[in-house]
Amino acid sequence: MAGLLISFFDINPKELLANYGETVQDIFALAVRLIEWPVKYDLLGAVVVIPIWLIFFLINKARRKRSY
């Protein structure tokens, strides 16, 4: 049944095996793009959030030292 469906789309085994390497590369490139997209925005957010957090952390630490 699967062979009939594949032949319906005019795909033969020779072409499928010839393009196998490109297919794997395309899948890998898609996976990389899917990972790059959220990582880029996470890093962008970290560039803003981490310095703000560090400033508040240091201010709170300085306040605790003065209260002793």
C-alpha positions in Angstrom: 0.0 0.0 0.0 2.8 2.4 0.9 4.6 1.6 -2.4 1.4 2.4 -4.3 1.1 5.7 -2.6 4.7 6.6 -3.2 4.5 5.7 -6.9 1.4 7.9 -7.1 3.6 10.9 -6.3 6.0 9.7 -9.0 8.9 8.9 -6.6 11.1 6.0 -7.4 13.6 4.2 -5.1 16.6 5.4 -7.1 15.6 9.1 -6.7 14.7 8.6 -3.1 18.2 7.1 -2.3 20.0 9.7 -4.4 18.4 12.5 -2.5 18.6 10.9 0.9 21.7 12.9 2.0 20.1 16.1 1.0 16.9 15.2 2.9 18.9 14.5 6.1 20.7 17.8 5.7 17.4 19.6 5.2 16.0 18.1 8.3 19.1 19.0 10.3 19.0 22.6 9.0 15.3 22.8 10.0 16.1 21.5 13.5 18.9 24.1 13.9 16.6 26.9 12.8 14.0 25.7 15.3 16.6 25.8 18.1 18.2 29.1 17.0 15.0 31.1 17.1 14.1 30.8 20.8 17.8 30.8 21.9 18.3 34.2 20.2 15.4 35.7 22.1 16.3 34.1 25.4 19.8 35.6 25.1 18.4 39.0 24.2 16.2 38.8 27.3 19.2 37.7 29.5 21.2 40.7 28.3 18.5 43.0 29.8 17.4 40.9 32.9 20.8 39.8 34.3 22.2 43.3 34.7 19.0 44.5 36.4 19.0 41.5 38.7 22.7 42.1 39.5 22.0 45.7 40.5 19.1 44.8 42.8 21.2 41.9 44.3 24.1 44.2 45.1 21.8 46.9 46.5 20.1 44.4 48.8 23.4 43.0 49.9 24.7 46.5 50.8 21.5 47.1 52.8 22.0 43.9 54.8 25.6 44.8 55.6 24.5 48.3 56.9 21.7 46.9 59.1 24.1 44.7 61.2 
